[in-house]
Amino acid sequence: MNKSLIAVGGILLAGMTLGAQNVIPIGHDRECFFDYYLIDKGLSTAELRIHQPVRREAVIVHDAPWEGSGCCYHNLFFDDSYKGIDGKNEKGTYRLYYKGWQSPSAEPNAKPQYPIVACYAESADGIHWVKPNLGIVDFKGSKENNIVLSAGFNHTGDIDNFMVFRDDNPECPPEMRYKGNSSCHLNDAEGKRVKSLRLYYSADGIHFTEGDVITTRGAFDSLNVIFWDSRAKVYRGYIRGLHSTNNPRIKNPVRDIAYIESKDFKTWTDPKLLTFDDGEDIPLYTNNISPYFRAPQMYIGFPTRYIERCDWNGSFEELGGKEFRQNRMKLDQRYGLAITDCIFIVSHNGKDFHRFWNAFMRPEMENGLNWLYGDCYPTLGFVVTPNTVPGAPDELSMYANANHWSQLPAVLNRYTIRMDGFASLHAEEKEVIAATKVITYEGSDMFINFETSAMGYLYVTLIDAAGKRFASCETFGNTLDRKVVFDDPEAVKVNSGKPVTVEFRMRDADVYSMQFR
């Protein structure tokens, strides 16, 4: 081992024989700093920091007669093979599915309730959405609506949710190209109602046929996510589960997330609870887990935390919407005592997750209709949209609903965040170091998604197996894809395919991702 010590950023890094350590091959993959998977925590002083999205405009108002304040569980995907209901979306269409429902209420003159339905909307750009008249399902004597699924028409049981994905498995038959799932109840041999998760399939993403039961082992009263993982060649499913706890501050049973898997969409593994690295017992409601499209080797999720206070107290007295909250409690205590927010989780194997404790999305300023069970339910899926700042690069749009459990129509609001911007390696006024574990990459150039202040800076250094250091010039700015300029122009190329450590020395800066290509 090379015993020479190099003082950097207040810590000592030892040059060492890297080839003797476990090496993580990253090839050309974009690696996002959402967790410590690539980071050597023993050699690093940089902080891993979560970032929050910015609320923009409302994109959909759920004011149709078959909709209402209970509209939620939105999920979307981009379909480049579908040109839209009118055939005008030449580049493809964002397709959105959601639960149509009016929440129950004990308020005087409350709006009438109708059976839950599954609805559809679409958009060419993720900002302007239409709810097309599909002419499929009869609602109160008319088929002029955007309903795709309803009890008694193409669904034999009750509906609580409906999630759809395009199955890009090359062995998938065309008539099952679009697969959906919904919770329902079945009667067992003894006549008891059994919760189940059922398959629906379609050739066009609009006309669905009821299929087989996927599993009966779960709770399912949330958005249950299933997708084809093209890298692992398996179907992954993330379903609502339950477990017991001894924590006196949490009510039993505890809501959580379970994982199932299948190679053929017929035989599924037994559900197993996800594991989290923080060791805490936190009730999680939705999950919204999917491969991150810019780094599909990473699985990211946006679960809602379900926090139910045990008793009414002085804070509830002062919290906005007291009367509204008490009316909900006439139906069920938890409708007034439970509050939800949204967190960020990430995994590299789809089963073991890093979980940030700080919220990714908090309930907003009290307005009499929020700070309740149903806040911060994000939509599954992202849209790439133009930046709101002229000349700035594209950003990610995501969505979350508002007005839940009220007598007002639910609203779907758009939020934006920087590409790869969910979390970062972060430095404040004190210079810090972030050093990776030993990796190999393929490429002749290195690019980073980063930002600094005017006074902040960033230096990138490649350290080879012999301890030789290849340093960059001082780097500053704010961009999604900056080529790193090294003192030696051949630094990245000569180390391609060889074990190296990447070191970031930084002050008042954030590094979101890196990629070699």
Sequence and secondary structure as in RCSB ss.txt:
>XXXX:A:sequence
MNKSLIAVGGILLAGMTLGAQNVIPIGHDRECFFDYYLIDKGLSTAELRIHQPVRREAVIVHDAPWEGSGCCYHN
LFFDDSYKGIDGKNEKGTYRLYYKGWQSPSAEPNAKPQYPIVACYAESADGIHWVKPNLGIVDFKGSKENNIVLS
AGFNHTGDIDNFMVFRDDNPECPPEMRYKGNSSCHLNDAEGKRVKSLRLYYSADGIHFTEGDVITTRGAFDSLNV
IFWDSRAKVYRGYIRGLHSTNNPRIKNPVRDIAYIESKDFKTWTDPKLLTFDDGEDIPLYTNNISPYFRAPQMYI
GFPTRYIERCDWNGSFEELGGKEFRQNRMKLDQRYGLAITDCIFIVSHNGKDFHRFWNAFMRPEMENGLNWLYGD
CYPTLGFVVTPNTVPGAPDELSMYANANHWSQLPAVLNRYTIRMDGFASLHAEEKEVIAATKVITYEGSDMFINF
ETSAMGYLYVTLIDAAGKRFASCETFGNTLDRKVVFDDPEAVKVNSGKPVTVEFRMRDADVYSMQFR
>XXXX:A:secstr
    EEEETTEEEE   GGGS  EEEET  EE SSSSSB GGG   EEEE   EEEEEEEEE STT  TT EEEE
EEEETT   TTS  TT EEEEEEEE      STT       EEEEEEESSSSSEE      S BTTB  S EEEE
BTTTBSS  S  EEEE   TTS GGGSEEEEEEEEEE TTS EEEEEEEEEESSSSS EEEEEEESSS   S  E
EEEETTTTEEEEEEEEEE    TTS SSEEEEEEEEESSSSS    EE EETT     B     EEETTEEEEEE
E  EEEEE SS  HHHHHSS HHHHHHHHTT THHHHEEEEE  EEESSSSEEEE SS SB   S  SS SSTTT
T B BS EEE  SSTTS  EEEEEEEESTTSSS EEEEEEEE TTTTEEEEE SS EEEEB SEEE  S EEEEE
EEEEEEEEEEEEE TT  EEEB  B  EEEEEE  BSSTTHHHHHTTS BEEEEEEEEEEEEEEEE 
